[in-house]
Amino acid sequence: MNSDSDLFALRNAAILFGRYRLDFLHDQNGNRDRVTFADRLAAGEAVTSWCRFIGSAAQGELEHRTEFTLLSDDVPILSPVLRPFVRVRDLTARVMLRRRYTLGILAGDRRDADPVTNDFYDADDRIETVSDAEGHNIAAALAAKPASSAALDVEEARVRIRITLLGGVVVPAVLLAAFFFALGAYLFVAALLPWVAVAINPGTIVAGLVAIATITLMLVIIGPIIAGRVASNRLREALEDQDTLDALADAGMLMYAGEGLAEALAQEVLATGGIAPDPNASPGRRRFRQQFWQMLHVGTRFCRFLVRP
């Protein structure tokens, strides 16, 4: 959204993704200055994220949905024609990212690429994820592997526009001054050349003043609403564009979220069955249990597990 043909760009912005918040900040020269990180749950904020079981004729799937929000009140107008007259008050883009996963029980799971950079490891550096803290293989681990590409549903795309001092005061004042200047010039000509001038109907003056008031109303009140809707539509189109979906795929969005989902399900199974967690398991690895997971089945709105405590 920062090409020459676009209406606006982003400078300082905040991203709310799951339980985390990232703030991208720039200095006075517009250069990226720093990025701050915060845990929203630790700050007591509510986080929107859920999952559901989807059944099928065979093994069903688990769909995960999480909220991704972009906020900014520092959005420069790119158009040199519009920049003197309008400013972006704030921008909000809120989407629900979703992806489906296949649940399974793994006896081995070798990771060949870095989950952040997607660079492939050397043969000797490949990671076996189904292992204990010492790196020894574990017979079984609950897992959720991607069964689809990441997709999104646009929940909100809003850009609010405000009129600058130039647009809201100076332009109407110039119009009013031009009107009275034209009126004065006409009266001056009429006094010098009475046989040329035509008498001005008072209604003409009133009509001119009404026209100026209407233009002012359009600029100050109606104009920002229309401009905001146009910009909001452009934002929504950018979010729903195929290039955005391709960028999600290239970034591997929610690629490894299944590991966290499997861990959450494992903890739920343990709690439901009254089974104590492995005291030696570190956080995030309670789904790794020796000879524990035997079978699972996913149906519509349910998932059944057969375990051996």
KACOR-V634294 format. One record per run of one state. SS is the DSSP state (2 for helix, 1 for strand, 0 for the rest). FROM is the first residue (numbers start at 0). TO is the last residue. Records with the same first field share a line. If there is no record, write none. Layout:
SS: FROM-TO, FROM-TO
This chain:
0: 0-6, 8-11, 17-18, 26-30, 39-47, 54-59, 72-75, 77-84, 106-108, 111-111, 113-118, 120-121, 125-125, 128-129, 131-135, 137-139, 146-149, 163-163, 192-200, 240-240, 251-255, 272-286, 288-291, 299-300, 307-308
1: 7-7, 12-16, 19-25, 31-38, 48-53, 60-71, 76-76, 85-105, 109-110, 112-112, 119-119, 126-127, 130-130, 136-136, 140-145, 150-162, 287-287, 292-298, 301-306
2: 122-124, 164-191, 201-239, 241-250, 256-271
